[in-house]
């Protein structure tokens, strides 16, 4: 489909990510609200359970493990009855709750009375129960039970695994007035529990106040949030890799087309030259002119060699890419190989009026590798330096040893390579455009890629140092041969 081009992929990916983000946000919001209710229910349950436990302890003191006591005082029916008794609040209502425990039986009494005339008031607290104890003794016992109640609530909250800021408010059992704590507002508290008694003395009622439960909710949602975040990251990463892959494919396709076009032109040139030479030999009967005939034959031979070299370069690259190249490793001295390559390139050097210098090391430099491929690597690097350097170029080839590694340097005084291209020049088919966005130097874009592959197959690496206008220095770094 022609309309589905790469320019639509990026906006489509952005729109998809935005929609995914919106859906994730909506889902997380709904989950947050549901989790908020769950957390509120859990906190309410903690306070309610603490009230039930401490009340049971105060009633069944010394009989906590009694099955009969547990059957009655921990039953849902009793808890509901006591809660209803606590919640029954009308004007001028006096409620009394009394329990007695003997060796044989237990007695629980509930008594409520109210004045028929709403204008009249009781003179004392309707819920005060002393059971023969002084008011001070009852108050001290109430304070002890309150501390145990608050300690039990804090212990349960600490078990949630997330520190929570909390405090409590205390209300008078009879009139509901605030006895301890700050007045509660919606702005100052995110959660407020119900009011619970913590004994049957009916002095005060306990209420848990939590200023903020946001972080607790987030902590409870941590796995959902992590999974949601990972989903978005993976989606974004998938789109990024897809777009990058498409761009690389486009660049590869463009480079392939450029390579095909360039190689077609490159192959046509020697073929045309040979055809003209042969036609001239036939047309002008150069068999009668030995000197011209030999000249034209030499030209044809040279062009055939050039044609063969180009075809071999493509075939070698294809074999290298398919992993079919098998290196023939042997021990050899690199410097004679460099001398041979430089000697073979003497004609190209003279045509460019260039200066090619080999700075030899005093000692032999032995490596274990494939002589033919290392020679081709050196040939490619020198050929590149000649092609891209201006007339009267100066190229220095040198060897140096450091940290058991051999560095062969090919330094020129050419135009240099922009930093943004210094990694790409080793990619297959990649060629640098000039300022007019055209290739002003003939080539296939395979040479440096071949160099990198061969060097890496030898366990080495390639490096490039270059600045615009100050030339380039291509270096191949190979491990030195060491006897065991």
C-alpha positions in Angstrom: 0.0 0.0 0.0 1.6 3.2 -1.2 -0.2 5.4 1.4 1.4 3.4 4.2 4.8 5.0 4.0 7.3 5.8 6.7 6.2 9.4 7.1 2.9 8.1 8.5 4.4 5.6 10.9 5.8 8.2 13.4 2.5 10.2 13.8 0.6 6.9 14.0 3.0 5.6 16.7 2.6 8.9 18.6 -1.2 8.7 18.4 -1.2 5.1 19.5 1.1 5.9 22.5 -1.2 8.8 23.5 -4.3 6.7 23.3 -2.5 3.9 25.3 -1.4 6.5 27.9 -5.0 7.8 28.2 -6.4 4.3 28.5 -3.8 3.5 31.1 -4.5 6.7 33.0 -8.3 6.0 33.0 -7.7 2.4 34.1 -5.3 3.5 36.9 -7.8 6.2 38.0 -10.6 3.6 38.3 -8.2 1.3 40.1 -7.1 4.1 42.4 -10.7 4.8 43.4 -11.4 1.1 44.0 -8.2 0.7 45.9 -9.1 3.8 48.0 -12.4 2.2 49.1 -10.5 -1.0 49.8 -7.9 0.8 51.9 -10.7 2.7 53.8 -12.4 -0.6 54.5 -9.2 -2.2 55.6 -8.4 0.7 58.0 -11.9 0.6 59.4 -11.6 -3.1 59.9 -8.3 -2.6 61.8 -9.9 -0.2 64.2 -13.0 -2.3 64.6 -10.9 -5.4 65.2 -8.8 -3.6 67.8 -11.9 -2.4 69.6 -13.3 -5.9 69.6 -10.1 -7.4 71.0 -9.4 -4.9 73.7 -13.1 -4.9 74.8 -13.0 -8.7 75.0 -9.8 -8.5 77.1 -11.4 -6.0 79.5 -14.5 -8.1 79.9 -13.0 -11.5 80.1 -9.9 -10.6 82.1 -8.5 -13.9 83.4 -11.0 -15.9 81.2 -9.6 -15.0 77.7 -9.2 -18.6 76.7 -12.6 -19.7 77.9 -14.5 -21.3 75.0 -17.9 -20.1 76.5 -16.6 -16.5 76.8 -15.3 -16.6 73.2 -18.6 -18.1 72.0 -20.6 -15.2 73.4 -18.4 -12.1 73.6 -16.7 -12.7 70.2 -19.9 -13.7 68.3 -21.2 -11.5 65.5 -24.5 -11.2 67.2 -23.0 -9.8 70.4 -20.8 -7.4 68.5 -23.8 -6.1 66.5 -25.8 -5.7 69.7 -23.1 -3.8 71.5 -22.6 -1.6 68.5 -26.3 -0.8 68.3 -26.2 0.0 72.0 -23.3 2.4 71.5 -25.0 4.0 68.5 -28.3 4.6 70.2 -28.1 8.3 71.0 -31.1 10.4 71.6 -31.5 13.5 73.8 -31.8 12.8 77.5 -31.0 9.1 77.1 -29.2 7.4 80.0 -27.8 4.0 79.2 -26.2 1.6 81.7 -24.3 -1.5 80.9 -23.4 -3.9 83.6 -21.7 -7.3 83.6 -20.8 -9.7 86.4 -18.7 -12.8 86.3 -18.8 -15.5 89.0 -17.4 -19.0 89.1 -20.7 -20.5 88.0 -22.2 -17.9 85.7 -21.9 -14.5 84.0 -24.5 -11.8 84.0 -24.8 -9.1 81.3 -27.4 -6.3 82.0 -28.3 -3.4 79.6 -30.5 -0.6 80.9 -31.7 2.5 79.2 -33.9 5.3 80.5 -34.9 8.7 79.2 -36.9 11.7 80.4 -40.3 12.1 78.9 -39.9 15.9 79.0 -37.4 16.9 76.4 -36.7 20.1 78.4 -35.4 18.3 81.4 -31.8 17.1 81.7 -30.0 14.4 83.7 -27.7 15.9 86.3 -24.8 13.5 85.7 -23.2 11.5 83.0 -25.6 8.8 82.0 -23.0 6.3 81.0 -20.7 6.5 84.1 -20.2 3.0 85.5 -18.1 2.6 88.7 -19.0 -0.9 90.0 -17.9 0.2 93.4 -14.8 1.9 92.2 -14.0 5.6 92.5 -14.3 7.8 89.5 -10.5 8.2 89.5 -9.9 4.5 89.4 -12.3 4.2 86.5 -10.6 7.0 84.7 -7.1 5.4 85.2 -8.4 2.1 83.9 -9.9 3.9 80.9 -6.6 5.5 80.1 -4.8 2.2 80.3 -7.3 0.6 78.0 -7.0 3.6 75.6 -3.2 3.1 75.4 -3.6 -0.6 74.7 -6.2 0.2 72.0 -4.0 2.8 70.3 -0.9 0.5 70.5 -2.9 -2.4 68.9 -4.1 -0.1 66.1 -0.6 1.2 65.5 0.8 -2.4 65.4 -1.7 -3.4 62.8 -1.0 -0.3 60.7 2.8 -1.0 60.8 2.2 -4.5 59.5 0.9 -3.0 56.2 4.5 -2.4 55.1 4.1 1.3 54.5 4.6 4.0 57.2 1.5 6.0 57.7 1.1 9.3 59.6 -1.9 8.9 61.9 -3.4 10.2 65.1 -6.6 9.7 67.0 -9.5 11.7 68.4 -11.3 10.9 71.6 -15.0 11.7 72.2 -17.1 11.7 75.4 -19.3 8.7 75.3 -22.4 10.6 76.7 -22.5 13.8 74.8 -20.1 13.1 71.9 -18.0 16.1 72.5 -14.3 16.1 71.5 -12.2 15.3 74.5 -8.8 14.9 72.8 -7.4 15.6 69.4 -8.0 18.3 66.8 -11.3 19.1 65.2 -11.7 17.0 62.0 -12.2 18.6 58.6 -12.2 17.1 55.1 -9.1 19.1 54.2 -7.0 17.8 57.1 -7.9 14.1 57.0 -8.2 11.6 54.1 -9.7 8.9 56.3 -11.7 9.0 59.5 -12.9 5.8 61.1 -16.0 5.3 63.0 -16.2 5.9 66.8 -15.5 2.8 68.8 -15.5 2.0 72.5 -12.5 0.1 73.9 -14.1 -1.2 77.1 -17.5 -1.3 78.9 -16.8 1.6 81.2 -18.4 4.0 78.6 -16.1 6.9 79.4 -14.9 7.7 75.8 -14.9 6.6 72.2 -11.9 6.2 70.0 -11.6 7.4 66.4 -8.6 6.9 64.0 -7.6 9.9 61.9 -5.2 9.5 58.9 -4.3 12.8 57.2 -3.3 11.1 53.9 -3.7 7.7 52.5 -2.4 8.5 48.9 1.0 6.9 49.4 -0.6 3.9 51.0 -2.9 3.4 48.1 0.0 3.8 45.6 2.0 1.3 47.7 -0.9 -1.2 47.5 -1.1 -0.5 43.7 2.7 -0.9 43.1 2.5 -4.0 41.0 -0.3 -2.6 38.8 1.6 0.7 38.4 4.9 -1.1 37.5 3.1 -3.4 35.0 1.3 -0.4 33.4 4.6 1.6 33.2 6.4 -1.4 31.7 3.6 -1.9 29.2 4.0 1.8 28.0 7.8 1.5 28.0 7.7 -1.7 26.0 5.1 -0.3 23.6 7.2 2.8 23.1 10.4 0.7 22.7 8.6 -1.5 20.1 7.5 1.5 18.1 11.0 3.1 18.4 12.7 -0.1 17.2 10.1 -0.5 14.4 10.6 3.1 13.2 14.4 2.7 13.4 14.3 -0.5 11.6 12.1 1.0 8.8 14.5 3.9 8.5 17.5 1.6 8.4 15.7 -0.5 5.7 15.0 2.7 3.7 18.7 3.8 4.0 19.8 0.3 3.1 17.4 0.2 0.1 18.6 3.7 -1.0 22.3 2.6 -0.5 21.6 -0.6 -2.4 20.1 1.3 -5.3 23.0 3.7 -5.2 25.4 0.8 -5.1 23.6 -0.9 -8.1 23.6 2.3 -10.1 27.2 3.1 -9.2 28.5 -0.4 -9.9 26.6 -0.5 -13.2 28.5 2.7 -14.2 31.8 1.3 -12.8 31.4 -1.9 -14.8 30.3 -0.1 -18.0 33.5 2.0 -18.0 36.1 -0.8 -18.5 33.7 -2.7 -20.8 33.3 0.4 -23.0 37.0 1.0 -22.9 37.8 -2.6 -24.0 35.1 -2.5 -26.7 36.5 0.7 -28.1 40.1 -0.7 -28.0 39.0 -3.9 -29.8 37.0 -2.0 -32.4 40.0 0.3 -33.0 42.2 -2.7 -33.5 39.8 -4.2 -36.1 38.8 -0.9 -37.7 42.3 0.6 -38.1 44.1 -2.7 -38.8 46.5 -2.2 -36.0 47.9 -5.6 -36.6 50.2 -3.7 -39.0 51.2 -1.3 -36.2 52.7 -3.4 -33.4 53.3 -0.5 -31.0 49.7 0.8 -31.1 48.4 -2.8 -31.0 50.4 -3.5 -27.9 49.3 -0.3 -26.3 45.6 -1.1 -27.0 46.1 -4.6 -25.7 47.7 -3.3 -22.5 44.8 -0.9 -22.0 42.3 -3.8 -22.5 44.3 -6.0 -20.1 44.4 -3.2 -17.5 40.7 -2.6 -17.7 40.0 -6.4 -17.5 42.0 -6.5 -14.3 40.1 -3.6 -12.9 36.8 -5.3 -13.9 37.9 -8.5 -12.3 39.0 -6.7 -9.1 35.5 -5.0 -8.8 33.7 -8.3 -9.3 36.0 -10.0 -6.8 35.3 -7.3 -4.2 31.5 -7.8 -4.5 31.9 -11.6 -4.4 34.2 -11.4 -1.3 31.7 -9.2 0.4 28.8 -11.5 -0.3 30.8 -14.5 1.0 31.7 -12.5 4.1 28.1 -11.6 4.8 27.0 -15.1 4.3 29.7 -16.4 6.7 31.2 -18.6 4.0 34.7 -17.0 4.2 37.2 -19.2 5.8 40.4 -17.5 6.8 43.7 -19.3 6.3 45.7 -18.4 9.4 49.5 -18.4 9.3 52.3 -16.6 11.1 53.8 -13.8 9.1 55.5 -10.4 9.3 53.2 -7.5 8.5 55.8 -5.1 7.2 56.8 -7.1 4.0 53.1 -7.4 3.2 52.7 -3.6 3.5 55.8 -3.1 1.3 54.3 -5.4 -1.3 50.9 -3.6 -1.3 52.6 -0.2 -1.6 54.7 -1.5 -4.5 51.6 -2.8 -6.3 49.9 0.6 -5.9 52.8 2.6 -7.3 50.9 3.4 -10.6 47.9 4.8 -8.8 50.2 6.9 -6.5 52.0 8.3 -9.5 48.7 9.1 -11.3 47.7 11.2 -8.3 51.1 12.7 -7.9 50.9 11.5 -4.3 53.5 10.6 -1.8 53.1 7.2 -0.1 55.5 6.6 2.8 56.0 3.5 4.9 57.5 4.1 8.3 59.0 0.8 9.1 59.6 -0.6 12.6 63.2 -1.8 13.4 61.9 -5.2 14.6 59.8 -7.7 12.7 56.1 -7.5 13.5 54.5 -10.9 13.6 50.8 -11.6 13.7 48.8 -14.8 13.1 46.2 -14.2 10.3 45.2 -14.5 6.7 47.8 -12.9 4.5 45.5 -12.4 1.5 42.8 -10.7 3.5 45.2 -8.5 5.5 46.7 -7.5 2.2 43.3 -6.6 0.9 42.5 -4.6 4.0 45.7 -2.5 3.6 45.0 -2.1 -0.2 41.4 -0.8 0.6 42.6 1.7 3.1 45.4 3.1 0.9 43.1 3.1 -2.1 40.5 5.1 -0.1 43.1 7.6 1.0 44.2 8.1 -2.6 40.6 8.5 -3.9 39.5 11.0 -1.4 42.7 13.0 -1.0 43.5 15.9 -3.3 46.4 15.8 -5.8 49.9 15.8 -4.3 48.5 14.0 -1.2 50.7 12.6 1.5 49.9 9.2 3.0 51.9 7.7 5.9 51.7 4.0 6.8 53.2 3.0 10.1 53.3 0.2 12.6 53.4 0.5 16.4 53.2 -1.9 19.3 51.6 -1.3 22.6 50.0 -3.6 25.3 50.6 -6.7 23.1 48.6 -5.2 20.2 49.8 -4.1 16.8 48.4 -0.8 15.4 48.7 -0.3 11.6 48.0 3.4 10.9 47.0 4.9 7.5 47.3 8.6 7.9 46.4 11.1 5.1 46.1 14.9 4.6 42.8 14.7 2.8 39.5 16.6 3.5 38.8 14.6 6.7 35.5 13.1 7.8 32.7 14.8 9.8 32.3 13.3 13.3 28.7 12.4 12.6 29.8 10.0 9.9 32.8 8.4 11.6 30.8 5.4 12.8 28.7 5.0 9.6 31.6 4.9 7.2 32.1 1.2 8.2 28.5 0.3 7.3 27.8 -1.6 4.1 27.0 0.6 1.1 27.5 3.8 3.1 29.2 6.6 1.2 29.6 10.3 2.3 27.9 12.9 0.2 29.6 16.2 -0.7 28.1 19.6 -0.1 25.9 19.3 -3.2 24.5 16.0 -1.8 26.2 13.9 -4.5 29.0 11.3 -4.6 31.9 13.0 -6.2 34.2 10.0 -5.8 33.5 6.7 -7.5 33.2 3.7 -5.2 31.0 0.8 -4.1 30.6 1.6 -0.4 31.9 -1.9 0.4 35.6 -1.3 1.1 35.5 -0.1 4.7 32.8 -2.6 5.7 35.0 -5.4 4.4 38.0 -3.9 6.3 36.0 -4.0 9.6 34.7 -7.5 9.0 38.2 -8.9 8.3 39.8 -7.2 11.2 37.1 -8.4 13.6 37.5 -11.9 12.3 41.1 -11.6 13.3 40.1 -10.6 16.9 40.9 -7.0 16.3 39.1 -3.7 15.9 39.1 -0.6 13.7 39.5 3.0 14.8 39.2 6.4 13.1 40.6 9.8 14.0 39.6 12.6 11.7 38.8 16.3 11.6 37.4 18.3 8.8 40.2 19.9 6.8 42.9 18.0 8.8 42.9 14.6 7.2 42.1 11.2 8.5 43.9 8.4 10.3 42.4 4.9 9.9 43.9 2.4 12.3 43.5 -1.4 12.4 44.4 -2.9 15.8 45.3 -6.6 15.8 46.5 -8.9 18.6 50.2 -9.7 18.5 51.4 -13.3 18.2 52.8 -14.6 21.4 54.4 -18.0 21.9 53.0 -20.0 24.8 
